[in-house]
């Protein structure tokens, strides 16, 4: 029986050693998990997530830039469309006037028709923000006037002032788009 007791004893010791080793392994795994938790969050995963967000935002921004560039080009292409649509009726009137010139017998009626077309054109352009610059008698300003000639002033108070306008100047919504060509008194 002694042999059996020793075998049982050895088996029991082996089982106890295995159980003890298993416990030590479990404790080490738990310690490793706890150490990992204490070490902080998974920075690689956080980096990957932030990098993905960055790439998506960058792609969205690039798409926005492309879309706004396309919209800007489209706007530039059609920016003058409303002005042209407003001028088309005047063009139709000019076509009718041109056809009636050959058969017109009453010059006064033709003149009145052309004057009406001219007024209609001026009204259309004014409604779109175009204004004629009034320069006669004003002081000459080289920033907004183009002097094409200087002549002796007919009166002393007209020296340095605009005496004649060879080509009208225009503003569009307050900004000068064409400077007038003027004659200045000296």
Secondary structure, DSSP 4 states (H G I P E B T S, - for coil): -HHHHHHHHHHHHHHHHHHHHHHHHHHHHHHHHHHHHHH-S-HHHHHHHHHHHHHHHHHHHHHHHHHHHHHHHHHHHHTTHHHHHHHHHHHHHHHHHHHHHHH---HHHHHHHHHHHHHHHHHHHHHTTEEE---TTSBP-TTTEEEEEEE--SSGGGTTBEEEEEE--EEETTEEEEPEEEEEE-
